[in-house]
Amino acid sequence: MSEKIHNIPIAKPSLGEAEAEAAKRAIMSGWVTQGPEVAGFEREFAAYVGAKHACAVSNCTTALHLALLAVGVQPGDEVITVSHSYIATANSVRYCGAMPVFVDIEPQTYNINPMLIENVIGDRTRAILIVHQMGMPCELKAILDIAHRYKLPVVEDAACAIGSEILWDGKWEKIGKPHGDIACFSFHPRKVITTGDGGMLTTNNPEWDKQFRLWRQHGMSVPDTVRHGAKQVIFESYPMLGYNYRMTDIQAAVGREQLKRLPEIVERRRYLVQRYREKLVDVPGLKLPTEPTWAKSNWQSFCVRLPEKCHQQQVMQAMLDAGVSTRRGIMCAHREPAYSIEAWSCGIDADICECKPGKCDRLSESEQAQDRTIILPLFHQMSEPEQDRVIELLKTICQV
Ligand SMILES: *Cc1c(COP(=O)(O)O)cnc(C)c1O
Protein backbone atom coordinates (compact mmCIF):
# COMPACT_ATOMS: atom_id res chain seq x y z
CA MET A 1 0.00 0.00 0.00
CA SER A 2 1.39 3.36 -0.96
CA GLU A 3 -0.90 5.46 1.20
CA LYS A 4 1.21 8.09 2.90
CA ILE A 5 0.89 7.98 6.67
CA HIS A 6 1.40 11.42 8.14
CA ASN A 7 2.12 12.25 11.75
CA ILE A 8 -0.55 13.68 13.99
CA PRO A 9 0.74 16.39 16.36
CA ILE A 10 -0.58 16.97 19.87
CA ALA A 11 -1.74 20.49 18.98
CA LYS A 12 -1.52 22.97 16.16
CA PRO A 13 -2.35 26.67 16.24
CA SER A 14 -5.21 27.69 13.99
CA LEU A 15 -3.63 30.60 12.13
CA GLY A 16 -4.27 31.74 8.55
CA GLU A 17 -4.34 34.56 6.04
CA ALA A 18 -6.49 36.79 8.25
CA GLU A 19 -3.87 36.71 11.01
CA ALA A 20 -1.03 37.26 8.52
CA GLU A 21 -2.88 40.27 7.07
CA ALA A 22 -3.46 41.65 10.55
CA ALA A 23 0.23 41.37 11.43
CA LYS A 24 1.02 43.16 8.16
CA ARG A 25 -1.48 45.90 9.01
CA ALA A 26 0.33 46.56 12.30
CA ILE A 27 3.75 46.47 10.67
CA MET A 28 2.79 48.82 7.84
CA SER A 29 1.19 51.27 10.28
CA GLY A 30 4.58 52.11 11.71
CA TRP A 31 3.42 51.61 15.31
CA VAL A 32 4.49 48.13 16.38
CA THR A 33 4.59 47.95 20.16
CA GLN A 34 1.76 48.51 22.66
CA GLY A 35 -0.52 50.96 20.88
CA PRO A 36 -3.86 51.13 19.08
CA GLU A 37 -4.03 47.40 18.25
CA VAL A 38 -3.41 46.49 21.89
CA ALA A 39 -6.15 48.94 22.94
CA GLY A 40 -8.53 47.38 20.39
CA PHE A 41 -7.71 43.85 21.49
CA GLU A 42 -8.33 44.79 25.13
CA ARG A 43 -11.74 46.32 24.33
CA GLU A 44 -12.83 43.31 22.31
CA PHE A 45 -11.51 40.82 24.84
CA ALA A 46 -13.28 42.56 27.74
CA ALA A 47 -16.53 42.52 25.75
CA TYR A 48 -16.11 38.84 24.93
CA VAL A 49 -15.63 37.65 28.53
CA GLY A 50 -17.98 40.27 29.99
CA ALA A 51 -15.36 42.03 32.14
CA LYS A 52 -15.22 45.78 32.82
CA HIS A 53 -11.47 45.92 32.15
CA ALA A 54 -8.91 43.91 30.19
CA CYS A 55 -5.20 44.72 30.19
CA ALA A 56 -2.84 43.02 27.72
CA VAL A 57 0.62 41.90 28.81
CA SER A 58 3.54 39.88 27.47
CA ASN A 59 2.29 36.45 28.63
CA CYS A 60 0.19 34.77 31.29
CA THR A 61 3.09 34.34 33.70
CA THR A 62 3.61 38.10 33.85
CA ALA A 63 -0.18 38.54 34.13
CA LEU A 64 -0.18 36.23 37.17
CA HIS A 65 2.71 38.15 38.70
CA LEU A 66 0.87 41.46 38.39
CA ALA A 67 -2.41 39.97 39.61
CA LEU A 68 -0.78 38.65 42.78
CA LEU A 69 0.97 41.99 43.37
CA ALA A 70 -2.33 43.83 42.91
CA VAL A 71 -4.15 41.75 45.52
CA GLY A 72 -1.33 42.50 47.94
CA VAL A 73 0.92 39.44 47.93
CA GLN A 74 4.23 40.34 49.56
CA PRO A 75 7.46 38.63 50.59
CA GLY A 76 6.80 36.13 53.38
CA ASP A 77 3.16 35.61 52.44
CA GLU A 78 1.61 32.30 51.45
CA VAL A 79 -0.60 31.74 48.43
CA ILE A 80 -2.82 28.67 48.26
CA THR A 81 -2.67 26.99 44.86
CA VAL A 82 -2.16 23.63 43.14
CA SER A 83 1.09 21.84 42.38
CA HIS A 84 -0.67 20.09 39.50
CA SER A 85 -0.28 22.87 36.91
CA TYR A 86 2.22 24.24 34.49
CA ILE A 87 5.12 25.48 36.63
CA ALA A 88 4.32 29.11 35.73
CA THR A 89 1.48 29.09 38.28
CA ALA A 90 3.74 28.39 41.24
CA ASN A 91 6.58 30.50 39.83
CA SER A 92 4.40 33.61 39.76
CA VAL A 93 3.93 33.28 43.52
CA ARG A 94 7.67 33.13 44.06
CA TYR A 95 8.25 36.22 41.90
CA CYS A 96 6.39 38.09 44.67
CA GLY A 97 8.74 36.63 47.28
CA ALA A 98 5.85 34.56 48.60
CA MET A 99 5.50 30.79 49.08
CA PRO A 100 3.02 28.59 47.27
CA VAL A 101 1.06 26.23 49.51
CA PHE A 102 -0.09 23.29 47.44
CA VAL A 103 -3.41 21.53 47.81
CA ASP A 104 -4.53 18.42 45.99
CA ILE A 105 -6.89 18.13 43.03
CA GLU A 106 -10.08 16.24 42.33
CA PRO A 107 -9.31 13.18 40.18
CA GLN A 108 -12.30 13.63 37.85
CA THR A 109 -11.83 17.28 36.84
CA TYR A 110 -8.10 17.73 37.59
CA ASN A 111 -8.98 20.97 39.40
CA ILE A 112 -8.32 22.14 42.96
CA ASN A 113 -10.38 20.28 45.56
CA PRO A 114 -12.31 23.02 47.41
CA MET A 115 -12.73 20.76 50.44
CA LEU A 116 -8.98 20.91 51.10
CA ILE A 117 -8.55 24.67 51.01
CA GLU A 118 -9.62 25.51 54.55
CA ASN A 119 -7.11 23.04 56.05
CA VAL A 120 -4.18 25.16 54.87
CA ILE A 121 -5.49 28.67 55.54
CA GLY A 122 -3.27 30.26 58.17
CA ASP A 123 -1.99 33.62 59.40
CA ARG A 124 0.28 34.09 56.42
CA THR A 125 -2.27 33.17 53.75
CA ARG A 126 -2.69 36.18 51.48
CA ALA A 127 -4.54 34.87 48.41
CA ILE A 128 -5.98 31.85 46.65
CA LEU A 129 -4.70 31.18 43.13
CA ILE A 130 -6.92 28.68 41.33
CA VAL A 131 -6.31 27.11 37.93
CA HIS A 132 -9.01 26.23 35.40
CA GLN A 133 -6.89 23.30 34.34
CA MET A 134 -6.91 22.35 30.65
CA GLY A 135 -9.88 24.69 30.24
CA MET A 136 -12.21 23.04 32.77
CA PRO A 137 -13.79 25.64 35.08
CA CYS A 138 -13.04 25.18 38.79
CA GLU A 139 -15.82 24.85 41.34
CA LEU A 140 -15.93 28.63 41.68
CA LYS A 141 -19.03 28.86 43.89
CA ALA A 142 -17.51 26.71 46.63
CA ILE A 143 -14.10 28.38 46.35
CA LEU A 144 -15.49 31.93 46.51
CA ASP A 145 -17.63 30.99 49.49
CA ILE A 146 -14.50 29.98 51.44
CA ALA A 147 -12.55 32.99 50.18
CA HIS A 148 -15.27 35.41 51.28
CA ARG A 149 -15.46 33.84 54.72
CA TYR A 150 -11.73 34.35 55.23
CA LYS A 151 -11.63 37.67 53.30
CA LEU A 152 -9.06 36.30 50.85
CA PRO A 153 -8.78 37.50 47.24
CA VAL A 154 -9.11 34.91 44.46
CA VAL A 155 -6.92 35.07 41.35
CA GLU A 156 -7.96 32.80 38.49
CA ASP A 157 -5.23 31.24 36.36
CA ALA A 158 -7.36 31.02 33.23
CA ALA A 159 -4.34 30.48 30.95
CA CYS A 160 -6.15 27.57 29.28
CA ALA A 161 -9.74 28.70 29.74
CA ILE A 162 -10.55 31.28 27.10
CA GLY A 163 -14.01 30.39 25.80
CA SER A 164 -14.85 28.16 28.77
CA GLU A 165 -18.16 28.80 30.52
CA ILE A 166 -19.74 28.40 33.92
CA LEU A 167 -23.40 28.34 34.93
CA TRP A 168 -23.82 31.32 37.24
CA ASP A 169 -27.16 32.19 38.82
CA GLY A 170 -28.92 30.35 36.02
CA LYS A 171 -26.94 31.93 33.16
CA TRP A 172 -23.93 30.69 31.22
CA GLU A 173 -21.06 33.13 31.73
CA LYS A 174 -17.55 33.19 30.30
CA ILE A 175 -14.56 32.44 32.48
CA GLY A 176 -12.78 35.76 32.94
CA LYS A 177 -15.83 37.89 33.79
CA PRO A 178 -14.11 37.44 36.30
CA HIS A 179 -15.94 35.58 39.05
CA GLY A 180 -12.94 35.88 41.34
CA ASP A 181 -11.02 39.17 41.64
CA ILE A 182 -8.71 38.92 38.65
CA ALA A 183 -8.40 36.38 35.81
CA CYS A 184 -5.23 35.79 33.76
CA PHE A 185 -5.14 34.38 30.23
CA SER A 186 -2.42 33.03 27.94
CA PHE A 187 -2.02 33.27 24.17
CA HIS A 188 0.85 30.78 23.95
CA PRO A 189 0.57 28.53 20.84
CA ARG A 190 -0.51 25.55 22.99
CA LYS A 191 -3.63 27.43 24.09
CA VAL A 192 -6.91 27.66 22.19
CA ILE A 193 -6.06 30.99 20.52
CA THR A 194 -2.59 32.44 20.15
CA THR A 195 -0.62 35.61 19.49
CA GLY A 196 2.72 33.76 19.48
CA ASP A 197 3.09 34.72 23.11
CA GLY A 198 0.84 37.01 25.06
CA GLY A 199 -1.35 37.42 28.10
CA MET A 200 -4.40 39.28 29.39
CA LEU A 201 -5.66 40.35 32.80
CA THR A 202 -9.37 40.91 33.36
CA THR A 203 -10.94 42.57 36.39
CA ASN A 204 -13.89 44.72 37.40
CA ASN A 205 -11.74 46.85 39.71
CA PRO A 206 -10.71 50.08 37.91
CA GLU A 207 -7.89 50.78 40.41
CA TRP A 208 -6.23 47.45 39.69
CA ASP A 209 -6.62 47.96 35.95
CA LYS A 210 -4.88 51.34 36.27
CA GLN A 211 -2.15 49.73 38.32
CA PHE A 212 -1.57 46.97 35.72
CA ARG A 213 -1.13 49.62 33.02
CA LEU A 214 1.55 51.37 35.03
CA TRP A 215 3.39 48.21 36.03
CA ARG A 216 3.53 46.77 32.52
CA GLN A 217 5.42 49.84 31.31
CA HIS A 218 8.02 50.44 34.04
CA GLY A 219 5.60 52.53 36.11
CA MET A 220 5.77 55.29 33.48
CA SER A 221 3.35 58.10 34.44
CA VAL A 222 2.51 59.18 30.87
CA PRO A 223 2.40 56.39 28.25
CA ASP A 224 4.33 56.88 25.01
CA THR A 225 1.06 56.72 23.04
CA VAL A 226 -0.12 59.86 24.85
CA ARG A 227 3.18 61.72 24.43
CA HIS A 228 3.23 60.79 20.75
CA GLY A 229 -0.10 62.52 20.09
CA ALA A 230 0.46 65.52 22.39
CA LYS A 231 0.74 69.08 21.09
CA GLN A 232 2.87 70.09 24.02
CA VAL A 233 6.07 68.64 25.36
CA ILE A 234 5.37 66.28 28.28
CA PHE A 235 7.96 64.74 30.58
CA GLU A 236 7.04 61.42 32.10
CA SER A 237 8.05 60.26 35.57
CA TYR A 238 8.47 56.88 37.25
CA PRO A 239 6.79 57.02 40.64
CA MET A 240 7.05 53.28 41.31
CA LEU A 241 8.98 50.17 40.38
CA GLY A 242 7.55 48.68 37.22
CA TYR A 243 8.35 46.05 34.61
CA ASN A 244 8.52 45.61 30.88
CA TYR A 245 5.51 43.34 30.43
CA ARG A 246 4.16 44.88 27.23
CA MET A 247 2.36 43.12 24.41
CA THR A 248 3.28 44.33 20.91
CA ASP A 249 0.76 45.72 18.42
CA ILE A 250 1.76 42.96 15.99
CA GLN A 251 0.67 40.35 18.55
CA ALA A 252 -2.53 42.22 19.40
CA ALA A 253 -3.48 42.54 15.72
CA VAL A 254 -3.19 38.75 15.40
CA GLY A 255 -5.12 38.31 18.64
CA ARG A 256 -8.06 40.38 17.37
CA GLU A 257 -8.42 38.02 14.39
CA GLN A 258 -8.11 34.97 16.63
CA LEU A 259 -10.79 36.33 18.94
CA LYS A 260 -13.21 36.64 16.03
CA ARG A 261 -12.71 32.96 15.28
CA LEU A 262 -12.79 31.80 18.89
CA PRO A 263 -16.47 30.71 18.96
CA GLU A 264 -15.94 28.55 15.88
CA ILE A 265 -12.72 27.10 17.30
CA VAL A 266 -14.37 26.21 20.63
CA GLU A 267 -17.34 24.68 18.84
CA ARG A 268 -15.06 22.45 16.78
CA ARG A 269 -13.12 21.34 19.86
CA ARG A 270 -16.35 20.46 21.65
CA TYR A 271 -17.48 18.46 18.65
CA LEU A 272 -14.20 16.52 18.50
CA VAL A 273 -14.33 15.83 22.24
CA GLN A 274 -17.87 14.51 21.89
CA ARG A 275 -16.54 12.15 19.22
CA TYR A 276 -13.65 11.04 21.46
CA ARG A 277 -16.17 10.33 24.22
CA GLU A 278 -18.51 8.31 22.05
CA LYS A 279 -15.74 6.19 20.62
CA LEU A 280 -13.67 5.69 23.77
CA VAL A 281 -16.47 5.08 26.24
CA ASP A 282 -16.25 1.29 25.94
CA VAL A 283 -12.49 0.91 26.42
CA PRO A 284 -12.24 -1.12 29.65
CA GLY A 285 -10.59 0.80 32.47
CA LEU A 286 -10.04 3.98 30.47
CA LYS A 287 -11.39 7.03 32.34
CA LEU A 288 -12.56 10.10 30.46
CA PRO A 289 -12.59 13.56 32.08
CA THR A 290 -15.78 14.64 33.83
CA GLU A 291 -17.53 17.84 32.82
CA PRO A 292 -19.77 18.98 35.68
CA THR A 293 -23.33 20.03 34.71
CA TRP A 294 -22.46 23.64 35.62
CA ALA A 295 -19.35 23.78 33.41
CA LYS A 296 -18.57 23.89 29.70
CA SER A 297 -14.90 23.39 28.93
CA ASN A 298 -13.23 24.83 25.84
CA TRP A 299 -11.26 21.54 25.82
CA GLN A 300 -7.86 23.14 25.58
CA SER A 301 -6.59 19.61 26.28
CA PHE A 302 -8.33 16.23 26.34
CA CYS A 303 -6.79 14.08 29.00
CA VAL A 304 -7.57 10.39 29.59
CA ARG A 305 -6.67 8.21 32.56
CA LEU A 306 -5.14 4.94 31.41
CA PRO A 307 -6.34 1.51 32.52
CA GLU A 308 -4.33 0.02 35.42
CA LYS A 309 -2.49 -2.44 33.22
CA CYS A 310 -1.23 0.17 30.76
CA HIS A 311 2.16 1.75 31.29
CA GLN A 312 2.07 5.46 30.55
CA GLN A 313 5.42 5.83 28.84
CA GLN A 314 4.99 2.60 26.86
CA VAL A 315 1.58 3.68 25.58
CA MET A 316 2.98 7.06 24.58
CA GLN A 317 5.97 5.48 22.85
CA ALA A 318 3.80 2.99 20.95
CA MET A 319 1.59 5.84 19.77
CA LEU A 320 4.59 7.94 18.78
CA ASP A 321 6.04 4.97 16.85
CA ALA A 322 2.77 4.92 14.91
CA GLY A 323 3.01 8.66 14.21
CA VAL A 324 0.71 10.02 16.91
CA SER A 325 2.02 12.53 19.45
CA THR A 326 0.66 12.52 22.98
CA ARG A 327 1.80 14.17 26.21
CA ARG A 328 1.87 12.90 29.76
CA GLY A 329 -0.59 14.42 32.21
CA ILE A 330 -0.07 17.91 33.66
CA MET A 331 3.15 18.24 35.66
CA CYS A 332 3.41 18.67 39.42
CA ALA A 333 5.59 21.60 40.49
CA HIS A 334 6.46 19.99 43.85
CA ARG A 335 8.24 17.17 42.04
CA GLU A 336 10.65 19.46 40.20
CA PRO A 337 14.09 20.34 41.53
CA ALA A 338 13.16 24.04 41.33
CA TYR A 339 10.64 23.22 44.05
CA SER A 340 12.78 21.93 46.83
CA ILE A 341 10.81 21.76 50.04
CA GLU A 342 12.10 25.23 50.97
CA ALA A 343 10.46 26.70 47.87
CA TRP A 344 6.96 25.63 48.84
CA SER A 345 5.12 25.22 52.04
CA CYS A 346 3.02 22.49 53.56
CA GLY A 347 0.88 25.23 55.05
CA ILE A 348 -0.04 25.31 58.72
CA ASP A 349 1.48 21.91 59.46
CA ALA A 350 4.87 22.92 58.02
CA ASP A 351 6.76 21.68 61.07
CA ILE A 352 5.44 18.15 60.79
CA CYS A 353 5.34 17.99 57.00
CA GLU A 354 6.86 14.76 55.72
CA CYS A 355 6.65 15.67 52.06
CA LYS A 356 9.64 15.48 49.78
CA PRO A 357 9.93 17.16 46.40
CA GLY A 358 9.28 13.88 44.58
CA LYS A 359 6.57 12.51 46.80
CA CYS A 360 3.91 13.98 48.99
CA ASP A 361 1.02 11.95 50.36
CA ARG A 362 -1.10 15.06 50.64
CA LEU A 363 -0.76 15.55 46.87
CA SER A 364 -1.31 11.95 45.80
CA GLU A 365 -4.17 12.73 43.39
CA SER A 366 -1.94 15.31 41.68
CA GLU A 367 0.90 12.81 41.42
CA GLN A 368 -1.37 10.07 40.09
CA ALA A 369 -2.87 12.41 37.52
CA GLN A 370 0.62 13.19 36.25
CA ASP A 371 1.62 9.52 36.18
CA ARG A 372 -1.57 7.85 34.97
CA THR A 373 -3.00 10.19 32.34
CA ILE A 374 -2.08 11.11 28.80
CA ILE A 375 -3.22 14.02 26.66
CA LEU A 376 -4.55 13.08 23.22
CA PRO A 377 -4.15 15.15 20.03
CA LEU A 378 -6.84 17.79 19.67
CA PHE A 379 -6.74 20.79 17.34
CA HIS A 380 -9.07 22.77 15.16
CA GLN A 381 -7.93 21.36 11.82
CA MET A 382 -7.95 17.73 13.00
CA SER A 383 -10.04 15.66 10.60
CA GLU A 384 -12.41 12.86 11.63
CA PRO A 385 -10.22 10.19 9.92
CA GLU A 386 -7.20 11.53 11.81
CA GLN A 387 -9.10 11.35 15.05
CA ASP A 388 -10.24 7.81 14.24
CA ARG A 389 -6.61 6.85 13.77
CA VAL A 390 -5.80 8.11 17.27
CA ILE A 391 -8.79 6.27 18.71
CA GLU A 392 -8.07 2.95 17.00
CA LEU A 393 -4.43 3.12 17.99
CA LEU A 394 -5.20 3.82 21.64
CA LYS A 395 -7.74 0.99 21.69
CA THR A 396 -5.28 -1.47 20.18
CA ILE A 397 -2.48 -0.51 22.54
CA CYS A 398 -4.65 -0.37 25.67
CA GLN A 399 -6.59 -3.57 25.16
CA VAL A 400 -3.60 -5.92 25.27
C1 LIG B 1 0.38 27.97 29.77
C2 LIG B 1 0.08 28.19 31.19
C3 LIG B 1 0.64 29.27 31.91
C4 LIG B 1 1.71 30.16 31.34
O1 LIG B 1 1.30 30.89 30.26
P1 LIG B 1 2.37 31.76 29.42
O2 LIG B 1 1.54 32.64 28.59
O3 LIG B 1 3.18 30.79 28.65
O4 LIG B 1 3.19 32.51 30.42
C5 LIG B 1 0.24 29.46 33.21
N1 LIG B 1 -0.66 28.65 33.80
C6 LIG B 1 -1.20 27.60 33.15
C7 LIG B 1 -2.20 26.74 33.85
C8 LIG B 1 -0.83 27.32 31.83
O5 LIG B 1 -1.35 26.25 31.21
The ligand as a Gaussian input file, in Angstrom:
#p B3LYP/6-31G(d) Opt

LIG

0 1
 C        0.385000      27.966000      29.770000
 C        0.081000      28.191000      31.191000
 C        0.638000      29.267000      31.914000
 C        1.706000      30.160000      31.339000
 O        1.297000      30.894000      30.261000
 P        2.375000      31.758000      29.424000
 O        1.542000      32.637000      28.588000
 O        3.183000      30.790000      28.647000
 O        3.192000      32.514000      30.417000
 C        0.237000      29.459000      33.211000
 N       -0.656000      28.646000      33.801000
 C       -1.197000      27.595000      33.153000
 C       -2.198000      26.739000      33.850000
 C       -0.826000      27.321000      31.833000
 O       -1.347000      26.254000      31.213000

